Amino acid sequence: MGGAEDDEPLSKRVKVSFGESADHSNGIFLRDPASFPLSDLMVRPLEFQGDDEIVGRKGVVKKVELVQIIAEALYSLGYKKAGAQLEEESGIPLHPSLVNLFMQQILDGRWDESIATLHKIGLVDEKIVKLASFMILEQKFFELLDREKVMDALKTLRTEIAPLCINSDRVRNLSLCILSPSQQVVSGESGPEIMKIKLRTKLLEELQGLFPTTVMPPEKRLIHLVEQGLEFQLGSCSLHNSLINDMSLLTDHHCGIDQIPSQTLQVRSHLSLDTCLTCKHYHSRIGCQLIALLIT
């Protein structure tokens, strides 16, 4: 999501209901806000004082980043209290305090406050600030329509969204939600509040992809690095047997001589082996004939 003209999934909400959109919010990087609000995770606000300590034998791993991705992994795996305890004990927050405030404001639907906090986070790229503002205000617009506050939604569209001058085509699509009843967003009859929470969390997930990693660490980064390490071990195994797929995180992967395939599983007896007239080698004539056909 690098620019205003890229494919923005939020625009798809124009023709779908809150219930339908919520079905696509799996794999969310945040803690479940309905059952474990951010305010309950912190015993006290964490202010990181800075630490350039390097860990590991290679001297390339920063302690701060390592702790952050471990905390994010704990939250992603559902260990919310353990993640919060790691943040508190290490003194290294997963997110800066302003970002935590911003995230909670989004989950609570405090749109004007979240826009104000967004400008205080310290994002250098003004385009990111404007695009993030557009995404937040669009969510505000849809929820106003959902509550049948049409005039408030129209005011948001005219005075807040349109002046950002981002993606005029989408602004016109948003206006259709007001002008055409068939385009309006409707909320499901069962649990509309839960549906909104899911959409707000989806919005945070998309904002995470927009913001720099120093503001919001990438989702499931530790798992990605572990998978990358395992793939590297497989690629470095000169004796690897493709039938062996049981790998452990506790040891480095290495196939021994005894794991080299040593049994014949198939014999191609229907191919006639003879001196090939094409390359003068003793093998099936079909191979060279196929190569000749491909070349010509």
C-alpha positions as CSV (number, residue, x, y, z in Angstrom):
1,M,0.0,0.0,0.0
2,G,2.6,2.4,-1.1
3,G,0.4,5.1,-2.8
4,A,-3.0,6.5,-3.2
5,E,-3.6,4.9,-6.6
6,D,-2.6,1.4,-5.5
7,D,-5.3,-1.3,-5.0
8,E,-6.9,-0.4,-1.7
9,P,-9.0,-3.1,-0.1
10,L,-11.0,-0.6,1.9
11,S,-12.7,0.6,-1.3
12,K,-14.3,-2.8,-1.5
13,R,-16.5,-1.9,1.4
14,V,-18.7,0.3,-0.8
15,K,-20.9,-2.6,-2.0
16,V,-20.7,-5.0,0.9
17,S,-22.2,-5.1,4.3
18,F,-20.4,-4.9,7.6
19,G,-21.0,-8.6,8.2
20,E,-19.5,-9.6,4.8
21,S,-16.4,-7.4,5.3
22,A,-15.8,-8.8,8.8
23,D,-15.5,-12.3,7.3
24,H,-12.2,-11.3,5.7
25,S,-10.5,-10.1,8.8
26,N,-8.7,-13.3,9.7
27,G,-5.1,-13.4,10.7
28,I,-5.3,-10.1,12.6
29,F,-2.0,-9.0,14.2
30,L,-3.6,-7.2,17.2
31,R,-4.8,-8.6,20.4
32,D,-8.6,-9.3,20.4
33,P,-9.9,-5.9,21.5
34,A,-13.3,-7.2,22.6
35,S,-11.9,-9.6,25.2
36,F,-8.5,-8.0,26.0
37,P,-8.4,-4.2,25.5
38,L,-5.0,-2.5,25.2
39,S,-5.5,-0.6,28.3
40,D,-5.6,-3.8,30.4
41,L,-2.2,-5.0,29.0
42,M,0.0,-2.4,30.5
43,V,0.6,-2.2,34.2
44,R,2.1,1.2,33.6
45,P,3.1,3.2,30.5
46,L,6.4,2.2,28.9
47,E,8.7,4.8,27.7
48,F,11.7,3.4,25.9
49,Q,15.0,5.2,26.7
50,G,17.0,3.8,23.9
51,D,19.4,0.8,23.8
52,D,21.8,0.0,21.0
53,E,23.0,-3.3,22.6
54,I,23.8,-6.0,20.0
55,V,23.3,-9.7,20.8
56,G,24.4,-12.9,19.1
57,R,27.8,-14.1,17.8
58,K,27.6,-12.4,14.5
59,G,27.1,-8.9,15.9
60,V,24.1,-8.1,13.7
61,V,21.1,-8.6,15.9
62,K,19.8,-5.6,17.8
63,K,18.4,-6.4,21.2
64,V,15.5,-3.9,20.9
65,E,14.2,-5.4,17.7
66,L,14.6,-8.9,18.9
67,V,12.5,-8.2,22.0
68,Q,9.9,-6.4,19.9
69,I,9.4,-9.3,17.5
70,I,9.3,-11.8,20.3
71,A,6.6,-9.7,22.0
72,E,4.6,-9.5,18.8
73,A,5.0,-13.3,18.3
74,L,3.6,-13.9,21.8
75,Y,0.6,-11.7,21.1
76,S,0.0,-13.4,17.7
77,L,0.1,-16.8,19.3
78,G,-2.5,-15.7,21.9
79,Y,-0.1,-15.3,24.9
80,K,-1.3,-11.7,25.7
81,K,-0.3,-11.6,29.3
82,A,3.2,-13.0,28.5
83,G,3.7,-10.4,25.8
84,A,2.7,-7.6,28.1
85,Q,4.9,-8.9,30.9
86,L,7.9,-9.1,28.4
87,E,7.3,-5.4,27.5
88,E,7.2,-4.4,31.1
89,E,10.2,-6.5,32.3
90,S,12.4,-5.5,29.4
91,G,11.3,-1.9,29.3
92,I,11.1,-2.2,25.6
93,P,7.5,-1.5,24.3
94,L,6.2,-3.2,21.2
95,H,4.8,0.2,20.1
96,P,5.6,3.7,21.3
97,S,3.1,5.1,23.8
98,L,1.5,7.4,21.2
99,V,1.0,4.5,18.8
100,N,-0.7,2.5,21.6
101,L,-3.0,5.4,22.2
102,F,-3.7,5.8,18.5
103,M,-4.5,2.0,18.2
104,Q,-7.0,2.2,21.1
105,Q,-8.7,5.3,19.7
106,I,-9.2,3.4,16.4
107,L,-10.7,0.4,18.2
108,D,-13.0,2.7,20.2
109,G,-14.1,4.6,17.1
110,R,-12.8,8.0,18.4
111,W,-12.0,9.1,14.9
112,D,-11.3,12.8,15.4
113,E,-8.9,12.0,18.3
114,S,-7.1,9.3,16.3
115,I,-6.5,11.8,13.5
116,A,-5.0,14.3,16.0
117,T,-2.8,11.5,17.5
118,L,-1.8,10.5,14.0
119,H,-0.2,13.9,13.4
120,K,1.7,13.6,16.7
121,I,3.3,10.2,16.0
122,G,6.1,11.8,14.0
123,L,5.6,10.3,10.5
124,V,8.0,12.1,8.2
125,D,6.2,11.2,5.0
126,E,3.2,13.5,4.6
127,K,1.7,11.2,2.0
128,I,1.5,8.5,4.5
129,V,-0.3,10.8,7.0
130,K,-2.8,11.9,4.3
131,L,-3.5,8.3,3.2
132,A,-3.8,7.1,6.7
133,S,-6.2,9.9,7.4
134,F,-8.3,9.0,4.4
135,M,-8.5,5.4,5.5
136,I,-9.6,6.4,9.0
137,L,-12.2,8.9,7.8
138,E,-13.6,6.4,5.3
139,Q,-14.2,4.0,8.2
140,K,-15.9,6.9,10.1
141,F,-18.0,7.5,7.0
142,F,-19.2,3.9,6.8
143,E,-20.1,3.6,10.4
144,L,-22.1,6.9,10.3
145,L,-24.0,5.4,7.3
146,D,-24.5,2.2,9.3
147,R,-26.1,4.2,12.1
148,E,-28.3,6.0,9.5
149,K,-26.7,9.3,10.2
150,V,-26.7,10.3,6.5
151,M,-26.2,14.0,7.0
152,D,-23.2,13.5,9.3
153,A,-21.7,11.0,6.8
154,L,-22.2,13.6,4.0
155,K,-20.5,16.3,6.1
156,T,-17.6,13.9,6.7
157,L,-17.3,13.2,3.0
158,R,-17.4,16.9,2.0
159,T,-15.4,18.6,4.7
160,E,-12.9,15.9,5.8
161,I,-12.4,13.3,3.1
162,A,-12.7,15.3,-0.2
163,P,-10.3,18.1,1.0
164,L,-7.5,15.4,1.3
165,C,-7.5,15.2,-2.5
166,I,-6.8,11.5,-2.6
167,N,-8.3,9.1,-5.1
168,S,-11.2,11.1,-6.5
169,D,-12.7,8.0,-8.0
170,R,-13.1,6.5,-4.6
171,V,-14.6,9.7,-3.3
172,R,-17.3,9.4,-6.1
173,N,-17.9,5.8,-5.1
174,L,-18.4,6.9,-1.5
175,S,-21.0,9.5,-2.6
176,L,-22.9,6.6,-4.3
177,C,-23.4,5.1,-0.9
178,I,-25.5,8.2,-0.1
179,L,-27.2,8.7,-3.4
180,S,-28.1,5.1,-4.3
181,P,-29.8,2.9,-1.7
182,S,-28.5,-0.2,-3.4
183,Q,-24.9,1.0,-2.7
184,Q,-25.4,1.7,1.0
185,V,-23.6,-0.3,3.6
186,V,-25.9,-2.2,5.9
187,S,-25.1,-3.9,9.2
188,G,-25.9,-7.4,10.0
189,E,-28.7,-8.0,12.4
190,S,-26.6,-10.2,14.7
191,G,-24.0,-8.5,16.7
192,P,-23.4,-5.2,14.8
193,E,-21.0,-3.9,17.5
194,I,-18.8,-7.0,17.1
195,M,-18.8,-6.5,13.3
196,K,-17.6,-2.9,13.8
197,I,-14.8,-4.1,16.1
198,K,-13.6,-6.5,13.4
199,L,-13.6,-3.9,10.8
200,R,-11.7,-1.5,13.0
201,T,-9.1,-4.2,13.7
202,K,-8.9,-4.8,9.9
203,L,-8.3,-1.1,9.5
204,L,-5.4,-1.3,12.0
205,E,-3.9,-4.2,10.1
206,E,-3.9,-2.1,6.9
207,L,-2.4,0.9,8.7
208,Q,0.3,-1.4,9.9
209,G,1.3,-2.2,6.3
210,L,1.3,1.5,5.6
211,F,3.4,2.7,8.5
212,P,7.2,2.3,8.8
213,T,8.3,-0.7,10.8
214,T,9.8,1.6,13.5
215,V,6.2,2.7,14.2
216,M,4.5,-0.7,13.9
217,P,6.7,-3.8,13.7
218,P,5.6,-6.2,11.0
219,E,3.1,-8.9,11.7
220,K,4.5,-12.4,12.6
221,R,8.0,-11.3,11.7
222,L,9.6,-13.9,14.0
223,I,7.7,-16.7,12.4
224,H,8.8,-15.4,9.0
225,L,12.4,-15.3,10.0
226,V,12.3,-18.9,11.4
227,E,10.7,-20.2,8.2
228,Q,13.4,-18.3,6.2
229,G,16.1,-20.0,8.3
230,L,14.6,-23.5,7.7
231,E,14.4,-22.9,4.0
232,F,18.1,-21.8,4.0
233,Q,19.0,-25.0,5.8
234,L,17.2,-27.1,3.2
235,G,18.9,-25.3,0.4
236,S,22.3,-25.8,2.0
237,C,21.8,-29.5,2.5
238,S,23.7,-31.2,-0.3
239,L,22.4,-34.7,0.6
240,H,18.8,-33.6,1.1
241,N,16.2,-36.3,0.6
242,S,13.0,-34.6,-0.5
243,L,10.9,-37.3,1.2
244,I,12.2,-36.0,4.6
245,N,10.0,-33.1,5.7
246,D,10.3,-33.5,9.5
247,M,12.4,-30.5,10.6
248,S,13.1,-29.4,14.1
249,L,13.8,-25.9,15.4
250,L,16.0,-27.4,18.1
251,T,18.7,-28.7,15.8
252,D,20.2,-27.7,12.4
253,H,18.9,-29.7,9.5
254,H,21.4,-32.1,7.9
255,C,20.8,-35.3,5.8
256,G,23.3,-38.0,6.3
257,I,24.6,-40.6,3.8
258,D,22.1,-43.1,5.1
259,Q,19.3,-40.9,3.9
260,I,20.3,-40.8,0.2
261,P,17.7,-42.8,-1.8
262,S,19.1,-46.3,-2.4
263,Q,16.1,-48.3,-3.7
264,T,14.8,-48.4,-7.3
265,L,11.2,-47.4,-7.3
266,Q,10.5,-47.3,-11.1
267,V,12.1,-48.9,-14.1
268,R,11.4,-47.4,-17.6
269,S,11.6,-50.7,-19.4
270,H,9.5,-49.5,-22.3
271,L,12.3,-47.2,-23.6
272,S,14.8,-48.8,-26.0
273,L,18.4,-48.0,-25.2
274,D,20.7,-47.9,-28.2
275,T,23.4,-45.8,-29.7
276,C,21.7,-42.5,-30.5
277,L,22.1,-41.4,-34.0
278,T,21.8,-37.7,-32.9
279,C,24.5,-37.5,-30.2
280,K,26.3,-40.8,-30.6
281,H,25.7,-41.7,-26.9
282,Y,24.1,-44.9,-25.5
283,H,20.7,-43.8,-24.2
284,S,17.0,-43.6,-25.3
285,R,16.6,-42.1,-28.7
286,I,13.4,-40.4,-27.6
287,G,15.2,-37.8,-25.5
288,C,17.3,-36.4,-28.4
289,Q,14.3,-36.6,-30.7
290,L,12.3,-34.4,-28.3
291,I,15.2,-31.9,-28.0
292,A,15.5,-31.8,-31.8
293,L,11.8,-31.0,-32.1
294,L,12.0,-28.2,-29.5
295,I,15.0,-26.7,-31.3
296,T,13.3,-26.7,-34.7
